[in-house]
Every structure is written in structure tokens, then in C-alpha cells.
Amino acid sequence: MTMTTAPVTGEWRLTKARVALPRLLWAELRWIFRRPRTLVVLGLLAVIPVIIGIALSFADGGPTGDADPPVFVTAASSALALPIGALTVLLGLLLPLTVTKAAGDALAGEQANGTLRGWLLAPVGKGRLLLVKAFGVAVVGLVAAGLVGTTGFLTGLISNGTDGLFTLSGTTLPLLDALGRVAIAVGWVTVQLWALGAVALAISACTEHPMLVLATVLGGVIVSQVLLVFESLDWLHPFLLPASWDALINLVRDPIWWDGLGEGVLRAACYLAIGLSLAYARLVTSDG
């Protein structure tokens, strides 16, 4: 008895190419936001601005006679400074930790658990796989920054009302103008997180250990912030991603100082392009 096998037809190849991208993106988001650790970290980020606002309400705050008072002195009586100040502080560690953990789980974590191969057998091409994983990391960054900005702004409004929307320059803003500045701050921080997420994805594509991704990226962020302190390393500062993170406070000035913010977006875009390129190169050249 002879056995025959059906040839691989063009119809099968067409079916392979019909994997719906929206369905993949939705499945990735469900997978991410069903993880308890993701929900715990996002909940913590949402609570921190509330804690800061409550603490400031018991502190002796308010604008001083200085031309440029510290942001959290202003935040004690300004609903605008509180969310932007919280974003500035959390951008130093907790927000990068959130997006880096998501990127580590996206590739390295699934490869360690053996579920990444299932994506490729679905079938999903490696380029589309990276797109789906990058989308998931980007959404986590947007949600994290959005939660901090939203809870910070609401806490400031509850504590100080709409009359407390003044800037470091001493001017008072209308509600919509202040809300727009908070939205710009959230978008700007999200771009910085996307840049970190791209770098984390590039590292995640090279290892099976998510904690290695987390340690490498967070270690790089901390070292970069330390290097920024040394004036003798001024030549290196333009290449460090955190070099523009202090510029976020320019959104609390009137008028807004755009130079540092624009430089930060450009630097983040370079990191984003390089990180995704390295991640893609690693995926398409790997055997798995």
C-alpha cells in the first residue's frame, strides 16, 4: 500500500497569510492585562500621586518669593504642578520598571516558558510578532503614564480646586489649558517609555531571562542619571536618554520652554528606532 501526502497548495499559504493582525493585538493586550503583576504595578502608579497630594496638603507649601520655586513646593497648592511633578519623579525609576518588565515578559519571558514558539506556529511571521509585542509594550507605557497624569491632576483639583492652576512663573491658567499641558506631559513621558521599551525588547530578543532584561535596562537608566551629574562628561550627556527628563518641568512655566522637550523627543525617537531595529535583526537571524 502506498501513502500519498497532499501537496502544500497556494490555498494553505494564503490561509497562513490571513492571520488577522487586530486579533493578534487584542490577544496580546488581554494576555498583558490579565497578569496580576501588571495590574499591581499599574495600581501602585495610580496611587502614588494621590499619596503625594495628601502628603503635600499637610505640608507648608505654596509659592514662595523665589522666581523659580521647587516644583513640589508649587504642587502643594497647584493642581497643575502635582501631576507633572509626579511624572518627573516616577520617570526616574518606577515608570521605566513598568515598561521594562512588560518588554522582558514579551519575548524573553515567553521564550523561557516555551510559549513564544507557539506564536511562530500560529503561524505568525517574526516581523509581525515583533510588531505585536512592541504594541503591547507601548500600550503599557501609555496606560502607566496616563494613570499617573490622571490621578495626579484629579488629586490636585480636589485638593486645590480650579483656582490653583498656576505655573512656576506665577501666572494662573484656565482649566482647559492646564489639562492640555498635563496631556502633553503624559504624551512626552510615554515617548520616553517607548524608547526604553524598544531597548528592552532588543535585549529581550537576545535572552531567555526576563530579570536580565530588567536589571540591564534599569541599571542603564541609573548609571545614565549618575553620569549626568559629572560636568566633565558633558560630551557624553547628549547620548544619554535621561538627559532631557528634567525638561518635563518646563510645562509648568508660562510660556512653555519647548527646546528641552523637543530635544527629548528627538533623542527618544533615535533610541526607539535603534532598539526596534536591533530587536528585529535578532529575531529574523535567530534559529528559534
Residue pairs with C-beta under 8 A, 6 or more apart in sequence:
16 123
19 122
19 123
19 124
19 128
21 128
21 131
21 132
24 124
24 128
24 132
25 132
25 135
25 136
28 132
28 133
28 135
28 136
29 136
29 139
31 136
32 38
32 102
32 105
32 136
32 139
32 140
33 39
35 105
37 101
38 101
38 102
38 140
41 94
41 97
41 98
41 101
41 144
42 98
42 143
42 144
42 147
44 94
45 90
45 94
45 95
45 98
45 144
45 147
45 148
46 147
46 148
46 150
46 151
47 151
48 86
48 90
48 94
48 148
49 82
49 83
49 86
49 148
49 151
49 152
49 155
50 151
50 155
52 72
52 75
52 82
52 85
52 86
52 89
52 152
52 155
53 75
53 82
53 152
53 155
53 156
53 158
53 159
54 155
56 72
56 75
56 76
56 82
56 159
57 76
57 159
59 76
60 76
61 72
61 73
61 74
61 75
61 76
61 77
62 73
62 74
62 76
62 77
63 69
63 73
63 74
63 77
63 166
63 170
64 73
68 168
69 168
71 81
71 84
71 85
71 88
71 168
71 249
71 252
72 81
72 85
74 81
74 85
74 166
74 167
74 168
74 252
75 81
75 82
75 85
75 156
77 160
77 164
77 166
78 156
78 160
78 164
78 165
78 166
78 167
78 252
79 153
79 156
79 157
79 159
79 160
79 161
79 162
79 164
79 165
79 178
80 153
80 156
80 164
80 165
80 166
80 167
80 173
80 178
80 181
80 182
80 252
81 156
81 167
81 168
81 252
82 152
82 153
82 155
82 156
82 159
83 148
83 149
83 150
83 151
83 152
83 153
83 156
83 182
83 185
84 152
84 181
84 182
84 185
84 248
84 249
84 251
84 252
85 152
85 249
85 252
86 148
86 149
86 152
87 95
87 145
87 148
87 149
87 152
87 185
87 186
87 189
87 248
88 245
88 246
88 248
88 249
90 148
91 189
91 192
91 245
91 248
92 221
92 225
92 242
92 245
93 218
93 221
93 222
95 141
95 144
95 145
95 148
95 189
95 193
96 193
96 196
96 217
96 218
96 221
97 214
97 218
98 140
98 141
98 144
98 193
99 137
99 140
99 141
99 144
99 193
99 194
99 196
99 197
99 200
100 196
100 197
100 200
100 213
100 214
100 217
100 218
101 210
101 214
102 136
102 137
102 140
102 141
102 197
103 133
103 137
103 197
103 200
103 201
103 204
103 213
103 217
104 200
104 204
104 210
104 211
104 212
104 213
104 214
105 210
106 133
106 136
106 137
106 201
106 204
107 116
107 133
107 201
107 204
107 205
107 279
108 203
108 204
108 205
108 207
108 208
108 209
108 210
108 212
108 213
109 204
109 210
110 116
110 119
111 208
111 288
112 208
112 209
112 210
116 288
117 288
119 129
120 126
120 129
120 288
124 132
126 280
126 283
126 284
127 280
127 283
127 284
129 283
130 201
130 205
130 276
130 279
130 280
130 283
133 201
134 197
134 198
134 201
134 276
134 279
137 194
137 197
137 200
137 201
138 190
138 194
138 197
140 197
141 190
141 193
141 194
141 196
141 197
142 190
142 193
144 193
145 186
145 187
145 189
145 190
145 193
146 186
146 190
148 186
148 189
149 182
149 183
149 185
149 186
149 189
152 182
153 178
153 179
153 182
156 164
162 175
163 172
165 172
165 173
165 174
165 175
165 177
165 178
166 172
166 173
167 173
167 252
167 253
167 254
168 249
168 252
168 253
168 254
169 253
169 254
171 254
173 181
173 254
181 251
181 252
181 256
184 251
185 248
185 251
188 248
188 251
188 261
188 264
188 265
189 248
191 264
191 265
191 268
191 269
191 272
192 241
192 245
192 264
192 268
194 268
194 272
195 241
195 267
195 268
195 269
195 271
195 272
195 275
196 217
196 221
196 241
196 271
197 275
198 271
198 272
198 273
198 274
198 275
198 276
198 279
199 217
199 220
199 271
199 274
199 275
200 213
200 217
200 275
201 275
201 276
201 279
202 274
202 275
202 276
202 278
202 279
202 282
203 212
203 213
203 216
203 217
204 210
204 213
204 279
205 278
205 279
205 282
205 283
205 286
206 282
207 213
221 241
221 242
224 240
224 241
224 242
224 243
225 242
227 233
227 236
227 237
227 240
228 237
228 240
228 242
228 243
237 243
238 267
241 267
241 268
241 271
243 264
243 267
244 260
244 261
244 263
244 264
244 267
245 264
246 260
247 257
247 259
247 260
247 261
247 263
247 264
248 261
248 264
250 256
250 257
250 258
250 260
250 261
251 261
